[in-house]
Amino acid sequence: MGNDKTGRGRTARLTSFLGLQQNTVGVLAMVILVGMGERMAERFLPIYILALGGGTLAIGLLQAMDNFLSALYSYPGGYLSDRMGTKKALLFFNLVAMAGFLLVILIPAWQAVLCGAVLFISWSSISLPATLSLIYKVLPETKRTMGVSVHAITVRIPMALGPLAGGLFIHLWGEQTGVRVAFAAALAMACLALVLQQRMIDSDAPEKAPADTCGLTPEKNPFKLLSLMNPAMKRLLTADILIRFCEQIPYAFVVVWCMKTVANPVSALEFGFLTAVEICASVLIYIPVAYMADKSAKKPFVLITFVFFTLFPLVLLFSQSFGWLVLAFILRGLKEFGEPTRKALIMDLAPDHCRGAMFGLYYLIRDIVVSFAALGGAFIWQISPQANLITAFAFGAAGTIGFAVFGRDINPIESKT
């Protein structure tokens, strides 16, 4: 009996420390189950498209859709969360993703893949504002950054395991049947997630806005909502855009640098190891950083994150062997140092009545602007790989210095105005 009580006490302390309760466990289960389905099927869509007779243009269109829809879906995802309540919004998002899975399962044609992708390929983007809104509603202020960090770790479980499961299905049943089996498994897991979500997440009513802001319902016009974005969030958004330019300018060429450009190129297996090192470094720092960030100001943690973003292309520039690349990718993983804290700061800066929509608007603006960085990075890479990395570092330095000088945590009273 004593051991049972001790065990329950330790479990209670751990769940309290991590900000886990029925609502958050329900949404994390949804993230794992739907995310697993998304990752194990979606990752192999280019192979499936080729197997069905589609060409490289169809694959390029799929990638373009992914980037564009990820940007566009954030805002309506946030608005629907504010308008319908988190539980109903997540139910709707899951049903949309399931419809996309079903379309690919029933119609073995690459055109159906593109149509289905419109429904499921950006599930993570459309559900993120609702997920974070729920975390902010159910957790106390001292546990919100921890809640966002646990969510960030949970998201990486399907990122790591999903492609392994999808690859196994293709190994067992071939490229066409294997991918459709993966989508069938994705549909089954989404159904399970839907049941758990509806049982574990409490119903919530949309919050009403003060009479002097958006009226009685969440604002659906992004231009009007933009006027409610306070100066502190605008400064954070500007710095974040510059930092994302730093990330995206060399993003697609990092593998080329490592495997083709450096003095001692690495193999594909070694590059896979470098990616694993990056993910491990990011996962290991989430919990301790969240614990510290919940007890102090958030700006220093976001600023340190921006520093890591900025240093990566510079360190990569001087990494010419596998050993140095390991250090560079550890640094790349450390860029996640304050990423959950940055998301928590966005939610802190957003008005209570339209928090989800404001989060979505932030990502809509940021991702549309940053979508041009990858194309610009290709042109700069043609000048020279070194020019690409130096340009990325310059954008990062501008964003970091700008946030250090002008960025700040907002007074809680100001965030309500």
Buried (B, 14 or more C-beta within 10 A) or exposed (E): EEEEEEEEEEEEEEEEEBBBBEBBBBBBBBBBBBBBBBBBBBBBBBBBBBBBEBEEEBBEBBEEBBBBBBBBBBBBBBBBBBBBBBBBBBBBBBEBBBEBBBBBBEEBEBEBBBBBBBBBBBBBBBBBBBBBBBBBBBBEEEBBBBBBBBBBBBBBBBBBBBBEBBBBBBEEBEBBBBBBBBBBBBBBBBBBBBEBBBEBBBEBEBBEBEEEBBEEBBBBEBEEBEEBBBEBBBBBBBBBBBBBBBBBBBBEBBBBBBBEBBEEBBEEEBBEBBBEBBBBBBBBBBBEBBBEBBEEEBBBBBBBBBBBBBBBBBBBBEBBEBEBBBEBBBBBBBBBBBBBBBBBBBBBBBBBBBBBBBBBBBBBBBBBBBBEBBEBBEEBBEEEBEEBBBBBBBBBBBBBBBBBEBBBBBEEEEBEE
